[in-house]
Structures are given as structure tokens and as C-alpha cells.
Amino acid sequence: MSSDVATPNAAYQDMATDWELIHDLLGGTRIMRQRGEKWLPREPGESREAYAIRLNRSVLFNGLQRTIQTLLGKPFHRPASLTGTPPDALAALADNVDLGGRNLTVFARDVMQAALTDGLTHILVDHPRAGESGKDTARPYLVHIQAADLIGWRGQESGIGSALTRVRIRETVNRTSGTWDDRAERQIRVLYPGRFEIWRRGGDGLGPWLRDDAGDSSLDCIPLVTIYANRAGFMTARPPLMDLAWLNLAHWQSASDQRHILHVARVPILFGRNLTLPEDGLALGPNRIVTGEGESADLRFVEHSGAAIAAGRQDLIDLEDRMAVMGLDLMTRRGGAGSTTATARAIDAAENNTSLLGLIHAVEDGLSTAFGFMADWLGVPRSEAGRVALHRQDPQDLSAG
């Protein structure tokens, strides 16, 4: 099959393999049930009806999402700030950095969450073309590009932004027609140093991709900033919580087994032998009598011994403990003597040597570079653009979160 402007490159497709599980887990119970046998295999000999009942009885313990939210609470205990003495025209942008109402703190938190989830994320610095927007929005702004939307790139290893010679970004735009019709359409934005192209599909979204728009940019580089949480190479990364995601999947599968065996144990099976059955069938209840033939006649309930229930419960507890330890590892110092428990390691963490602090630095550097691009558009020297700073808790405060 031939490729086109919407075809992701090979490096993207390799990363997307990891994103699939993580995004499904973050979608919660509803998404995991929709994925069905993808993440919860059907047992050999299990009917589709029985599997559907077991699947719809399964509930996800979302340890991955809980870990991400806990980690995000550390650097955003206080608002982000633009330090230094930037000019008023640039400092004012921090109150609405994306023209969508997000201030610097909210935008930075979303960026950090995306980096924790996917391993990397991107910030594009954009500016409306002349006559495209009113005077109130004729200013540079930040666009958060999720890793899953940047489907292709060309460039070299050195530098950020200026090293890129082309990037392709998948976008969704709303199209209105008439009074009530409102539909989402896909388009591909292709950026080059100093210019851009917009590609859309012809034939009501079913035909080939065609270049629909193009124009020039006043910057001689691609103003894209990439923030890495777990860098693998140029424009590539691995999710830092991938191992935690696999444990969460194991918990999903084990929890499904546990709920199924609880159902089996709670519904005993009636066993009968050598019974005399009336013509209209066997009926049980008060004021009824069941008779049998011979000394071997028997009628009783067969119940589960319950031994496997305790083992399943312990397996779930062990998985939850291991997920908690993996989450705390991002806040734990590297290279020093380890403590005996996850809590002790977190309390003893030297903050300047943790994976979490490394990501905090990356977000600060990335946002500071993005503000530098906005300064370029405003004609402000980069030396006066200021620097973005996030809050950092003292090591002894890590146990309080």
C-alpha cells in the first residue's frame, strides 16, 4: 500500500504500540470492556455468551491513572510562574497562553501529564495570519501537540526546532453547515521552516489527500518544542510508566478471574442422584418433597471450597503493592543506598536526583523555549523573555502527597 501525507513514519508506529495499552487503561473500565479480547483473552472452551458476562462483570482498578495524578500534584502544588522581567506584552500571554483560556499553570500541567503518559509531547508556537483573526487575538500562542498527533518528522539530532526540516501534524477541525450541522474533519498540517501547508481529503472526506491551503511564516525555523520524559532518540521516547501499565493490565485480568470465581462460589450447584422426578419436572421450595430410590439416593448443594478465592485476593494485593512501588520510583533518588520500603525511599529522596525532577526541568526548559519563540514573533530579545518556573517540594514533603 502506497503512503501519503497522512501515513505515520516508522518511528511513530513503533512508539504507538506502547501508547495503545496506556491510552486504553486511562480510558477506564468502559474502554477496557470495549477492547474485549484484546486485553482480556477468552478462555479455551468459553462460550461467547459466558465471556460477555464475565467481561461486563470486570471492573478496572486504575493504578496507572492514580499514579499519574499523584505525580502531577508535586510540581503544581503552587502556580507556575514566568520569572525575570519580561516586557508586559509577553508577560500578559501567560494568562491565556493558548487562546483557549488555559493559563500557564494549567497548560504546563497538561503538558507534563502528556509527557508522563506517552514519554514525550510537543508544543507548537503559532500566530494567526494577517486578517485571519481580530485584533484581540493577533498575537502568538501555544498549541499543545499530543505525541499521537505528530505523525512524521524530518531533521537532525542537533538542537530543537531549528534542526527540523519538516513535521506533519494530524488535526481535527469542526466544520459547520446550515443551522445545526456540525461535524469533525481530519486534516494534516505540514510545517517547513518559514512556510506551511494544509492537506485535506477530497470527495467528502473519502477521496485522496489534496493540498488545500499554504502560506508563509515570519520565522525561518519550525517553532516546535519537544519535551521528553523518557528519551529514546531524536523525536522518540518510551513511556516512563510502561512497566506499571503492564502490571495494571495483569491486575485487570486477575481481577476479572477473581470476580468470576466469587460468582461461582456464591451460586452453589444442586446435585441429585437416583431421584424420582414427577411428570411435570422437579420443583424445589417450601411444601415440596423430593423422593429417591435406594440407599444411594442423594440431593444436596455442591459449594466451592474457597481456597482459590484467597489466593486470587492475595495476587491482587501483591499487584497493587508493586504498582505503588513503581509509581514512587519516579520520586526516588538514584545511585544512593536504597531503603527497605517504598515509603521510606520516597521520604529519603534527594530531589535533585529523581526522574520526576528531571521531567520538571524538561517542562520548564520546553516552556521557556516556547516563550522564546513567542518573543521572536513580538520582536522581543530572547534574553528578556524570562523563564518558566514550576514549584518544587522539599524532599521531606514527598511523603505528604
For each residue, the residues with C-beta under 8 A, 3 or more apart:
1:
2:
3: 7
4: 7 208 209
5: 168 188 190 199 209
6: 151 168 170 186 188 199 209
7: 3 4 151 152
8: 12 13 16 151 152
9: 12 13 151 152 153
10: 13 14
11: 14 15 233 235 236
12: 8 9 15 16 150 151 152
13: 8 9 10 16 17
14: 10 11 17 236
15: 11 12 18 19 118 119 147 236 237 238
16: 8 12 13 19 20 148
17: 13 14 20
18: 15 21 22 119 238 239 242
19: 15 16 22 23 118 147 148 239
20: 16 17 23 24
21: 18 24 25 39 245 246 249
22: 18 19 25 26 64 117 118 239 241 242 245
23: 19 20 26 27 117 148
24: 20 21 27 31 32 35 38 39
25: 21 22 32 60 62 64 65 245 248 249 252
26: 22 23 62 64 65 68 117
27: 23 24 30 31 32
28: 31 32 60 62 65
29: 32 33 58 59 60
30: 27 33 34
31: 24 27 28 34 35
32: 24 25 27 28 29 35 39 40 58 60 252
33: 29 30 36 55 56 58
34: 30 31
35: 24 31 32 38 39 40
36: 33 39 40 55
37: 40 41 42 51
38: 24 35
39: 21 24 32 35 36 249 252 253
40: 32 35 36 37 55 58 252 253 256
41: 37 253
42: 37 46 48 51
43: 46 51
44:
45:
46: 42 43 50 51 54
47: 50 51
48: 42 51 52
49: 52 53
50: 46 47 53 54
51: 37 42 43 46 47 48 54 55
52: 48 49 55 56
53: 49 50 56 57
54: 46 50 51 57 58 256 259 260
55: 33 36 40 51 52 58 256
56: 33 52 53
57: 53 54 256 259 260 263
58: 29 32 33 40 54 55 252 255 256 259
59: 29 255 259
60: 25 28 29 32 248 252 255
61: 248 251 252 255 316 320
62: 25 26 28 65 66 248
63: 66 67 244 247 248 251 320 323 324 327
64: 22 25 26 67 68 241 244 245 248 323
65: 25 26 28 62 68 69
66: 62 63 69 70 327
67: 63 64 70 71 241 244 323 324 326 327
68: 26 64 65 71 72 113 116 117 241
69: 65 66 72 73
70: 66 67 73 74 327 401
71: 67 68 74 116 327 330 331 356
72: 68 69 75 76 109 112 113 116
73: 69 70 76 77 401
74: 70 71 77 331 356 392 393 398 401
75: 72 112 356 360 363 390 391 392 393
76: 72 73 79 80 105 108 109 390 391
77: 73 74 391 393
78: 391
79: 76 104 105 391
80: 76 104 105 108 367 388 389 390 391
81: 104 388 389
82: 86 90 91 94 104 371 386 387 388 389
83: 386 387 388 389
84: 384 385 386 387
85: 384 386
86: 82 90 91 371 375 380 384 385 386
87: 90 91 378 380 384
88: 91 92
89: 92 93 378 380
90: 82 86 87 93 371 374 375 378 380 384 385 386
91: 82 86 87 88 94 386
92: 88 89 95
93: 89 90 96 97 139 140 141 371 374
94: 82 91 97 103 104
95: 92 103 104
96: 93 99 100 101 102 103 141
97: 93 94 102 103 104 107 141 142
98: 101 102 107 141 142 143 144
99: 96 137 141
100: 96
101: 96 98
102: 96 97 98 106 107 110
103: 94 95 96 97 106 107
104: 79 80 81 82 94 95 97 107 108 367 388
105: 76 79 80 108 109
106: 102 103 109 110
107: 97 98 102 103 104 110 111 142 144 367
108: 76 80 104 105 111 112 363 367 388 390
109: 72 76 105 106 112 113
110: 102 106 107 113 114 144
111: 107 108 114 115 121 123 144 227 363 366 367
112: 72 75 108 109 115 116 359 360 363
113: 68 72 109 110 116 117
114: 110 111 117 118 121 144 146 147
115: 111 112 118 119 120 121 227 228 229 359 362 363
116: 68 71 72 112 113 229 239 240 241 359
117: 22 23 26 68 113 114 239 241
118: 15 19 22 114 115 121 146 147 148 229 237 239
119: 15 18 115 147 228 229 230 231 232 237 238 239 240
120: 115 147 226 227 228 229 230 231 235 236 237
121: 111 114 115 118 144 145 146 147 226 227
122: 144 145 146 147 150 224 225 226 227
123: 111 142 143 144 145 224 225 227 366 367 370
124: 142 143 145 169 191 223 224 225
125: 140 141 142 143 223 224 225 370 373 374 377
126: 140 141 142 143 223
127: 139 140 141 217 218 377
128: 132 133 137 138 139
129: 132 215
130:
131:
132: 128 129
133: 128 136 137 138
134: 137 138
135: 138
136: 133
137: 99 128 133 134 141
138: 128 133 134 135
139: 93 127 128 377 378
140: 93 125 126 127 373 374 377 378
141: 93 96 97 98 99 125 126 127 137 374
142: 97 98 107 123 124 125 126 370 374
143: 98 123 124 125 126
144: 98 107 110 111 114 121 122 123
145: 121 122 123 124 149 150 169 224
146: 114 118 121 122 149 150
147: 15 19 114 118 119 120 121 122 150 237
148: 16 19 23 118 170
149: 145 146 169 170 171
150: 12 122 145 146 147 153 167 168 169 170 235
151: 6 7 8 9 12 168 169 170 188
152: 7 8 9 12 166 167 168
153: 9 150 164 166 167 168 235
154: 164 165 166 167
155: 163 164 165 166 234 235
156: 159 163 234
157: 163 234
158: 163
159: 156 162 163
160: 163 224 225 226 369
161: 164 221 222 223 224 225 369 373
162: 159 193 221 222
163: 155 156 157 158 159 160
164: 153 154 155 161 167 191 193 221 222 224
165: 154 155 192 193 222
166: 152 153 154 155 190 191 192 222
167: 150 152 153 154 164 190 191 222 224
168: 5 6 150 151 152 153 188 189 190 191
169: 124 145 149 150 151 188 189 190 191
170: 6 148 149 150 151 186 187 188
171: 149 186 187 188 189
172: 184 185 186 187
173: 184 185 187
174: 182 183 184 185
175: 182 183 184 185
176: 181 182
177: 181 183
178: 181
179:
180:
181: 176 177 178
182: 174 175 176
183: 174 175 177
184: 172 173 174 175
185: 172 173 174 175 200 205
186: 6 170 171 172 200 201 205
187: 170 171 172 173 198 199 200 212
188: 5 6 151 168 169 170 171 198 199 200 209
189: 168 169 171 196 197 198 199
190: 5 166 167 168 169 196 197 198 199
191: 124 164 166 167 168 169 195 196 222 224
192: 165 166 195 196 197 222
193: 162 164 165 219 220 221 222
194: 216 217 219 220 221
195: 191 192 214 215 216 217
196: 189 190 191 192 214 215 217
197: 189 190 192 211 213 214
198: 187 188 189 190 211 212 213 214
199: 5 6 187 188 189 190 209 210 211 212
200: 185 186 187 188 209 210 212
201: 186 205 206 207 208 209 210
202: 207 208 209 210
203: 206 207 208
204: 207
205: 185 186 201
206: 201 203
207: 201 202 203 204 210
208: 4 201 202 203
209: 4 5 6 188 199 200 201 202
210: 199 200 201 202 207
211: 197 198 199 214
212: 187 198 199 200
213: 197 198
214: 195 196 197 198 211
215: 129 195 196
216: 194 195
217: 127 194 195 196
218: 127 377
219: 193 194 223 373 376 377
220: 193 194
221: 161 162 164 193 194
222: 161 162 164 165 166 167 191 192 193
223: 124 125 126 161 219 370 373 376
224: 122 123 124 125 145 160 161 164 167 191
225: 122 123 124 125 160 161 366 367 369 370 373
226: 120 121 122 160 235 366
227: 111 115 120 121 122 123 362 363 365 366
228: 115 119 120 231 237 362
229: 115 116 118 119 120 237 239 240 359 362
230: 119 120 237 238 239 240
231: 119 120 228 236 237
232: 119 236 237 238
233: 11 236
234: 155 156 157
235: 11 120 150 153 155 226
236: 11 14 15 120 231 232 233
237: 15 118 119 120 147 228 229 230 231 232
238: 15 18 119 230 232 242
239: 18 19 22 116 117 118 119 229 230 242 245
240: 116 119 229 230 330 355 359
241: 22 64 67 68 116 117 244 245 326 327 330
242: 18 22 238 239 245 246
243: 246 247 326
244: 63 64 67 241 247 248 323 326 327
245: 21 22 25 64 239 241 242 248 249
246: 21 242 243 249 250
247: 63 243 244 250 251 319 322 323 326
248: 25 60 61 62 63 64 244 245 251 252 323
249: 21 25 39 245 246 252 253
250: 246 247 253 254 319
251: 61 63 247 248 254 255 316 319 320 323
252: 25 32 39 40 58 60 61 248 249 255 256
253: 39 40 41 249 250 256 257
254: 250 251 257 258 312 315 316 319
255: 58 59 60 61 251 252 258 259 316
256: 40 54 55 57 58 252 253 259 260
257: 253 254 260 261 312
258: 254 255 261 262 309 312 313 315 316
259: 54 57 58 59 255 256 262 263
260: 54 57 256 257 263 264
261: 257 258 264 265 304 308 309 312
262: 258 259 265 266 309
263: 57 259 260 266 267
264: 260 261 267 304
265: 261 262 303 304 306 309
266: 262 263
267: 263 264
268: 301 302 303 304
269: 301 302 303
270: 284 299 300 301 302
271: 298 299 300 301 302
272: 275 282 290 292 298 299
273: 292 296 297 298 299
274: 292 293 294 296 297 298
275: 272 282 290 291 292 293 297 299
276: 290 291 292 293
277: 281 282
278: 281 282 283
279:
280: 283
281: 277 278
282: 272 275 277 278 290
283: 278 280 288
284: 270 288 290
285: 288
286:
287:
288: 283 284 285
289:
290: 272 275 276 282 284 299
291: 275 276 297
292: 272 273 274 275 276 297 298 299
293: 274 275 276 297
294: 274 297
295:
296: 273 274
297: 273 274 275 291 292 293 294
298: 271 272 273 274 292
299: 270 271 272 273 275 290 292
300: 270 271
301: 268 269 270 271
302: 268 269 270 271
303: 265 268 269
304: 261 264 265 268 308 309
305: 308
306: 265 309 310
307: 310 311
308: 261 304 305 311 312
309: 258 261 262 265 304 306 312 313
310: 306 307 313 314
311: 307 308 314 315
312: 254 257 258 261 308 309 315 316
313: 258 309 310 316 317
314: 310 311 317 318
315: 254 258 311 312 318 319
316: 61 251 254 255 258 312 313 319 320
317: 313 314 320 321
318: 314 315 321 322
319: 247 250 251 254 315 316 322 323
320: 61 63 251 316 317 323 324
321: 317 318 324 325
322: 247 318 319 325 326
323: 63 64 67 244 247 248 251 319 320 326 327
324: 63 67 320 321 327 328 342
325: 321 322 328 329 342
326: 67 241 243 244 247 322 323 329
327: 63 66 67 70 71 241 244 323 324 330
328: 324 325 331 332 342 343 345 346
329: 325 326 332 342 355
330: 71 240 241 327 354 355 356 359
331: 71 74 328 346 349 354 355 356 398
332: 328 329 338 345 346 349 354
333: 336 345 348 349 350 353 354
334: 353 354 355
335: 353
336: 333 348 350 353
337:
338: 332 345
339: 344 345 347 348
340: 344
341: 344 345
342: 324 325 328 329 345 346
343: 328 346 347 399
344: 339 340 341 347 348
345: 328 332 333 338 339 341 342 348 349
346: 328 331 332 342 343 349 398 399
347: 339 343 344 395 396 398 399
348: 333 336 339 344 345 395
349: 331 332 333 345 346 354 395 398
350: 333 336 353 354 395
351: 354 357 392 393 394 395 398
352: 357
353: 333 334 335 336 350 357
354: 330 331 332 333 334 349 350 351 357 358
355: 240 329 330 331 334 358 359
356: 71 74 75 330 331 359 360
357: 351 352 353 354 360 361 392
358: 354 355 361 362
359: 112 115 116 229 240 330 355 356 362 363
360: 75 112 356 357 363 364 390 392
361: 357 358 364 365
362: 115 227 228 229 358 359 365 366
363: 75 108 111 112 115 227 359 360 366 367 388 390
364: 360 361 367 368 387 388 389 390
365: 227 361 362 368 369
366: 111 123 225 226 227 362 363 369 370
367: 80 104 107 108 111 123 225 363 364 370 371 388
368: 364 365 371 372 385 386 387 388
369: 160 161 225 365 366 372 373
370: 123 125 142 223 225 366 367 373 374
371: 82 86 90 93 367 368 374 375 385 386 387 388
372: 368 369 375 376 382 385
373: 125 140 161 219 223 225 369 370 376 377
374: 90 93 125 140 141 142 370 371 377 378 385
375: 86 90 371 372 378 380 381 382 384 385
376: 219 223 372 373 379 380 382
377: 125 127 139 140 218 219 373 374
378: 87 89 90 139 140 374 375
379: 376
380: 86 87 89 90 375 376 384 385
381: 375 384 385
382: 372 375 376 385
383:
384: 84 85 86 87 90 375 380 381
385: 84 86 90 368 371 372 374 375 380 381 382
386: 82 83 84 85 86 90 91 368 371
387: 82 83 84 364 368 371
388: 80 81 82 83 104 108 363 364 367 368 371
389: 80 81 82 83 364
390: 75 76 80 108 360 363 364
391: 75 76 77 78 79 80
392: 74 75 351 357 360
393: 74 75 77 351 397 398 401
394: 351 397
395: 347 348 349 350 351 398
396: 347 399
397: 393 394 400 401
398: 74 331 346 347 349 351 393 395 401
399: 343 346 347 396
400: 397
401: 70 73 74 393 397 398
